[in-house]
Structures are given as structure tokens and as C-alpha cells.
Amino acid sequence: MPMLRQPGVRSAACDSAALPQGTMPSLSHEQLGALYYQRGDKQKALEHYREAAHEAPHDPAIQKSLADFCYVEMGQAEEALQAYRQVLDLKADDPEVLQIAGNLCATLKRFEEARGYYTRLLAVQPWNTDVRKALQALPADSVAERRPDAFTDILQDARRSFSSGSQTGLDEAIDRLVEYKRGNTPEAAAPRMRTYDEILDTIRQGNDAAAIDALETFLADTPDHADAHNALGVLCYRTGAVDRSLEHYRKAVALAPGNATFRKNLADYLFVVSRDAEAALEQYVHLLRAQPQDAETLIALAQICVELGRTDDARVFVDSLLSLQPWNQQARELRNALQAVKPPVAARESRESAHSQARMAITAGRTAEAARLLEEQVRSHPADAAARNDLGFVYYQLGRTAEAGLQYAEAARLDPQNETYNKNLADYYVVAEGRIEDALSIYVQLLRRAPRDVDTLIGIGRICELLGRIDDARDFCRKALDVEPWNTAAREILGRLGA
């Protein structure tokens, strides 16, 4: 049964004797890669990341995990670049991957390839000054591109036919000469419309007015070109025609709803220019569902929650970002500002008093009374993570297992940095639902934050034991004993495993 952990009080992980019986799912290669990385075996981790990418060639997130690991941890630029190319085959407009691929190619002195990636990125982010500078910094081609001289080739073919006495070959060559002449004679009366790539060149040159005119002409003929609408929205905003931007941002999102860059532009406009926080919130929530770990989206959601007076929700988003990027200065500053915001004294005292009464009822064994008090608490204070965690424990005691799981999950969502809530949720997944992989995912995240946490090490050890990975189970329990040589739970597991 999941333990009720009070803040600051450590409890052992779930009892393996209470675990559901039967065949358990094996770990994925990606999970094994993360575990081996935590154990310091980078080479073994790389092997599993490669296997994960091989088994899921159409999953861009897994391909990117391999690419990032090769690039950041192993310094293997060639393999990283190959994996990034695979990501771009699946998500051609991914701005982060396009920029990394361009930087990698520039480092490897593959300047033409780097130029291609930078140009593709500017197609979706024409305002990106860093990429524009990187593109301009690439060395010029040493040899100018040579266009094939089709006329000369055809003429030489005709001469060969004439010399060999082949009248048929000569006639065919003459026909090709006539056709070539006809195809290369310009028609002064029919001006050619510029392509989108040519318009991007104008944008890169900084000629905004000419680019706006060209985009308007281009969209008059090609009204469903999402990239062009987005680029025109950016240029209108940049040149002061702010009111016109919204129309093109909306059109770009309508045409390409899965493009995160287009939706961010629309959300930013709604929040910053239109001051429509609710409409902006809807767009950012859509982004967060697609990319739960996107830093820009998390900080924007936190700022909108502050604007709407929802400081508890703002803290949740800031804490989520800091769990991913502890170094993020903007998130740290916002978190410090939020810590200074206190609920009204009377309301705070009332909330703390109700929660205290519930905990006293739990201690006295008055479970039904505790449930009633905690239900009232979460109704009046839905963002109270501690109350939801305790309600999960009480529901489990009362046999309301599914409801307990919902409360544990909500507590962990509201306060993702709280180790106790995450451990309770992981324990619940193992004991009540047999969701071993979900529990392991939580434990791996906890281990990344605190590599010497004994509860986490033992929890992973027990899961490894369930999965029949006896050597791994021994390793994690031994690490727990390195931290706490007196820990009886770790010793019991090792005793069972014959260590």
C-alpha cells in the first residue's frame, strides 16, 4: 500500500510482497539508456539509445534523444548529425533541430549544408537574428556554381551526327536546338512571380518593405501558404503595421495547426498586444499538450497565470520549468517574486486549520472524518497539493482505489518538485495498477534530481527485481547501502537475491 509520507519524513518504498503477480513488461531501450547513464556507463547507455532509435524510426522524440546524447555526452558529431537528419525527415520545420544541424555542419566545415539548414530555419523564423548572423558568417563559395551549357551540348551532338553521316541523329539534334531556343526565349509581356525562396532572400537582406509587397503578391496567387502568412505577420509587426499581423498569424495557425512556431507567434500577440490573456492561455495550453517540456511555453503560461491572479498555477508552471532547466534565470526570478505573494491571512489560517484537523483525524484512525475534511479542503482550495496527497492516502484506506490514484496524480502535477508526492504516485502505480513502466519513469526523474536518494534507489531496485533484472536490482540496493549502511529494506532485498 502506498505510504503516507509527511514532508521531511522518509518512508520505505512499497512492499514487494503486496505487488500484483504475473508477467511484468520489460523496460524499453530508452529507459535502459537513462538508467545506464545514471550508473555512469555512457557506452552502454549509447547502445540502448541506438536500439531505441532503430526500433522506432518514425518517432522524432526518440531519434532526437539519440542525437542529443551523441552530440552532448559522447561528442560524436557525425552520428549526431545523422540522427538529427532523421528527426528533420519526420519534422521538417523543427526550429531547434534545424539550428543544431546548421551549427554542427558549420563546425564540420560543411558550409553548403549548414547554409541549407539555416535557410530552412529562416523560412519559419525570418526574424531570427542569431541564425541570420550565423548564415552571414559562413565563408563564401570558393568556386562559383556553373550552370550546364545546354546549347553547347546539343550543338556538339549535332556535329557528331553530321560527322558520322547519321541524318536521323542530325534531324533529332536540330529539333532539340529549335526546342531549346523556343524554351529560352524570354516573353517580355509575362512577368514572372517571385518564388517564396526568393522572397526569403529579400527578408534576409533586411529589405522589409520589398518583402511585404512580394509576400502580398505571392499570397494573392497562393492564399494557402502557411509559411508566407506567418512571415508576413512577423514583417507587419516589425514595421509597425501591428493590426495586420493578427490576421496573418491566425491564418498561418489555421493552415498549419501543428506548427508550434506559428501558434507561439499568435499566442504572444494575443497576450502582449491584444492583452487577451484568456485567448492567449488557450493557445499556450494547446502548445503545452503537444510539447510538455517547452521552456518558452511554460514561462509564458506562468506569466499569464500571474496576470489572471492565479498565483498557485503560476508556481506550478515555474516549478515545472525549473525541474527541466534549474539554471533558467527568468524562471528563478519569477519564482522568487511568487514566493513573496501570500494568500490573505484569514484564508491561509483557515486552510491550514482545516488541513491540520484532517491530519489529526488520520492519526486517530477516523478515516471517514478525514476524508470529509479533505474533500472540503480541495473543493475550496483545488491547488492544495498537500491536501490532495493526503486525500489519496485516505481514499486508499477506504478502498476507493481509483479515486486515490487521481488524487496522487493531481498532487504530483500541482507540485512536481515534491519528492514525497512523486514517490507516493510511483508506489501507487506499482501496487494498485501494475504500471511498472510509469512508476519507473517517475523514479528515474527523481534519481536525476537526487542520485543518492535511498527511497528512490530501493524503489528502482524492487522494480528491477520484479522484472527479473537481478544484477540491476543488486546494484541499486548496494548503492542505497553506500548511503545508509544500516538500511534494513535494502539488506532484505539483497538477502532475497542471494547477494
N, C-alpha and C positions, 0 to 999 in steps of 0.2 A: 504494500500500500504506500502511495506517496507520503512522504513525511511532511509535517508542518514545520517549516524552518522559520524561525524568527530572525529578523535582521541581526547579524553579529553572532548568531549561534549556529555552529556547524552540525549537520546531521549526516549519518552514513547514507550511502546510496541505497537503492531499492534492494530488497532481499531476493536473491535469485531463486529461493525456494518457492516464492509466490509467483514466479514468472509463468506465462502460459506455455504449455507444452506444444510440441510439433516442430515441423521443419521451419527454420527461420531463413529469411532471404539473405543472400550473400552480399558483401559490400561491393559497391561499384568501384571501378578503377579510379574514378575521380576522388572518391572518399579515401581509398587506399593511398593515393598520391598525397593527399593532405596529411594523413596520418604519418606516412614515412617522412614527409618534410618536417613535421613536428618532432620526429625522433632524430632528425639531423642527417638522414640518409637521402641526400638530394638525388643521387643517381637512381636509386630505387623509386623515388617519387617520380622522376622523369619517365622511367619506364611505364609507370601506371598512367601518367598523363598522356603518353603516346598511345597506349592501348585504348584509353577513353576516347581519344580523337579518332582512332581507327574504327572503333565500334559505332561512333556517332558522327559520320562525316557531314551530316546535314544540320548539326546543332552548332550555331555560331558561338554560343557561350562556351561550350567545351573546347572548340577549336581555339578560342581566344585564351582560355586558361593555359593551354599548351604553349601558345605563342608567348604569353606574358612570362611564363615560368622559364622558357628557353632564353628570353631576352633579359629579364631582370635577375634571375637567380643563377642561370648557367652561363650567361654571356655567349650563347651560341646564336650569333646573328643570322646566319644562313638558314638554320632550321626555323628560327623565329619568323623570318620574313616569309618563308614558305607557308607557315601556319597562318600568318596574317593575310596572305593572299587567299587562302581558303576561306577565311572569315569574309573577305570582301566579295568572294564569289557568291556568298549567301546573303550578305548585307552590303550591297554595293555603295551605299551612301553613309556608312558609319563614320562620323567625323573623327572620332578618337583613333580608330584603326587606320584611316587614311593618313592622318598626321604622323602616327608612329611609323607606318610603312615608308612614307616620304623621308622621314628623318633617318631611318635605317639605310635606305638606298643612298642618301647623301653621304652617310658615314662610310658606306662601302664603295663610294665613288661611282655609283651607277646613276649618273646625273640625269639622263634622259628618263629613266624610270621614276626617279624622285620627282622630276618635273611633272610627270603624268599624274602621280598621286596628289601633289599639291594643287594641280589644276582641277582635278576632280573634287577636291575638298572645297576649293573656292567656288565651285558651281553650286554648292549648298550653303556655303558661308562666305559670300562675297565680301563681307565686312571684316573678315579675319585678318587683321594687320600682321600678326606674327607669321602666319603662313605666307602672306604676300611678301614679307621681308625675306623669309627663307627661300622663296622662289626666286626672288631677285638676286639673292646671294649665290645661287648656283652658277658655275662658270659657263660662259657661252660655248656653243659647239665649236670644236676645233676645225671641223670640216663642214662646210655648208651642205645641206641636203641637195642632192642632184636629181632633178626630175628626168625621167626617161624621155629621150627624144624619139617619139613615135614616128614622126615624119621621116627621120633618117633611117630608122629600121625598115620601114615599108619601102623606101627608095632602094635600099641595098637589096631587099628581097626581089624587087623588080629587076634590078641589074643582074642578079644571079639567074633569074628565069630567062632573061634575054640571052645571056652568055651560054646557057645550056640548051638554048633553042626550044624551050618549052613555052609554046604560045598560050597554053591553058594557064600555066603559072603566072605568065606575064599579065594576062587579062584579069586574073584574080587580084594581083598586086595593084593594078591600075584602079580596079573597083575600090580597093581599100584606101588608095590615095584620095579618090574622089570623096569617099565617105568621111575620111579624116578631115579633109578640107571643109566639108559641109559642117561637121560637128564642132570645129574650132573657129568658125566664123562668128564673131560676136554680133548679137542683134541689139542695136542701139536703142530700139524702141521698147525693149523689155528689161527694165532694171531688175537686178537680182536682189531678193530679200536676204538680209544677213542671217546667218545661222546663229543658234544660241551660243555655240562655242566662240564665234567671232564677237558676239556681244560681251561675253565674259572677258575677252581680251580688252575691250574698251573699259570695262569695270576695273580690271587690274591696272590699267593705265591711269586711273583716277579721273576719267572724264565722265562724271556722273550725269551731266545734262544730256550728252550724246547717248549714253547708255539707256537713260529713261526713254528718250524718243525711240530708240531702236527696240526696246522691250515692248513699248506700246504698239508699235507696228507689228512686231512678231506675234504678240498676243491677239491682235485683231485677226490674224490669219490662223493662229494655233491657240485657241482660247483655253484648252485643257492641259496646258503645260505647267505643272505644279511648280517646278523649279523657277520658271520665269516669273510666276506670280510672287513667289517668296522673295526673289531678288528685287523685283520692282517695289515690293513693300518695304524692304530694307532701304533702298535708294530714296524712296519718297520720304521716309522718316529722317534719313541723313541730310536731305536737302531742305527740310523744313515743311514739306507738304505732309504733315503728320496725319491729317484726317484721311488722306487717301491710302495710308498704309493698312488700316484695319481691313478694308475691303479685300486687298490682295492677300493679307495674312489668312483671312477666313477662307478665301478661295483655295489657297495652297493646302490648307488642312483638309478641306472638303475633298480635294482631288487625291491627296495622299495622306489619309488619316493615320497611317502607321509611321510617318516620318517624325521623329522626335524633335528635330531642329525646327521644323515648321510650327509644330504645336507649342514649343517653347517661345518662339517669337510672338505667337498670338497671345499666349498666357502673360508674357512680360508686358505686352502692350495693354492688355485689359487691366493689369494691376497698376502699372506705372502711369500710363497716360489716361485711360478711361476711369481709373480709380474704382473699378467694378470688382471688388475683392471676391464676391461670391462667384462671378463668372470665371475669374482667373483661377479660383480654387477648383472649380470643375475641371478645367484643362490640366492643372498640375496633378490632380488625383488620377486622371487618365494616364498621364506620363508615369506616375509612380507605380501604377499597376503593371505597366509594360517594363519599367526599369526600376525595381525597388531600391537599388543601391546608387541611384544617380545623385551625386552631391548637389548639383545645381537645383534639382527639383526639391530635395529635402530642405535646403536652406530657404528656398522661395516659399514652401509650404509653412515653414516656421514663421517667416515674416508676415505672411497673410494671417496666420492664426493670432499673432500679436495685434495686427490691425483690427481683427474682429473681437479682440478681448478674450480669446480662448488660450490663455497662457499655459494651461496644463497640456493641451495638444501641441502647442509650440515647443514645450520641453521635450515631448516625445520625439518630434522630428529632429530637433537639435541633437538629442542623445543618440538617435539612430545614426546621424551623420558622424558624430564623434566616435562611435564604435567602429566606423569604417575608416575615418581619417582623423585620428587623435590630434594630428598636427594642424588641423584647419583653424586658422586664427579667427576667421569671421564667425565660425560656429562657436568657438570658445568665448568670444566677446558677447555674442547673443545669449549664450548660456549664463554668463555672469550677470548680464542685465536681467534675465528672467529670474535668477535666484533672489534678486532684490524685490521682486514683486510678490507680495504676501496677500493671501485672502483676508477678508475682514476678520478682525479678532474674534468677534462673537461667533461667526460662522465656523472659523477654524477650531475654536474651543468646542463648539457643538459637535463637529465632525469627529474630533479626537476623543470626546467623551463617549459618543456612540460606539466607536470602534473599540475603545477600552472596555466598555460593558460587554461587547460581544466576545472579546478575548477572555474576560473573566468567566463568562458562561461556558466557553470552550474548556477552560481549565477545570471548571466544576463539573464537567460532563453533561451540562444542559445543552445538548446539541441542537434540539429543535428551537430553543430560545435564541441561540447564537445565530442560527440560520435566519430567523425572522429579523434580528437586529442588523445583520449584514446585508440582507436583501433591501431593507430600508436605506442603509448606507449607500449602496451602489445605485439605488434609484435616485437619491438626492445628489450623489457625487459620483457620476459614472466614470470619471477618470481616476478614481482612487484605486491604484494598483494593489496596495496592501490589503484593502478590504476584499478585493476580488480574489486574491491569492488565498486568504483565509476562508472565503466562501467556497472556494474549490475544495479545500480540505473538509469543510463541514458537509458539503454535498456528498463527498465520497464516503464519509462516515455514515450518512443516511441512506446509502445505496443508490443515490442519484448520480450514477457514474458519468453519463453523457454530459449532464449539466456541469459536473465538476471539471470535465475536460475543457468546456467552453470558458469557464472562469479562469482556469490556469493559463490558457492560451491568451486570454484578454489581459491578464496581469503582465505576462511577458511582453505583449505588444505595447502596453502602455509604458512600461519601464524596461526597455530591452537591455539596459546595463546592469540590472539587478540579477546577480548570480543565483540567489535563492529562488526567484520566480522561474528562471530558466531551468534550474535543476528539478524543481517540482514538476514542470511541464514534461521534461525528458523522462523522469521517473514514471509519470502517468502514462506516457506513450508506450513505455515498455510493459508495465504491469497490466494496464486496463485494455489496451488496444493492440499490443504486439507490434507496434510501429517502430521496429528496431532502427531502420534507416533514418527516420525522422529524429529519433532520440539521439542517434549517433551524430547527426548533423549539428544538433544543439551542443552536445558535449565537445565536438571539435571546435566550434566557435568559442566556447568557454575556455578551452585549452589554449587557444591562440592568445586570449587576453591574460590568462594566468597559467603558465606552463607547469607550475608546481602545486596547483590546487589538488589536494588529496581526494576530495569528493569526486572531482571530475576524472582523475586518473583511475580511481576504483570503478566508477561508473562505466568508463570505456573498457576497463578490464573485464567486468562482468558481461558486457555485450560481446566482447571477443570470445569469452568462454561459451556463451550461448551459440555463437556462430561456428564453434569448433576450431577457432584460431587460438590454439592453446599457447603457442610460443608468444604471440602478441599479448595474450591475457597475462602471462607471467611477466612480460616486460613492463606493462603498465602498473601492475601491482608492486613490482620491485621498485619502480620509480616512486610510488607512493610511500614505500617504506624508507626510501632515501630521505624523504622529507619528514616523515613521522615513524621512526623505527618501532614505536610502541603500538602502532595501529593494528588492532585485532582483526578488523574486517579484511584488510589486505592479507594478513597472515592466514586467515581461514581459507581464503580463495587459493592461495599458494599451496596450502595443505591439501585441498581437494585436488589440485592439479598435479600433485606429486612433486612439487619443486622443493 
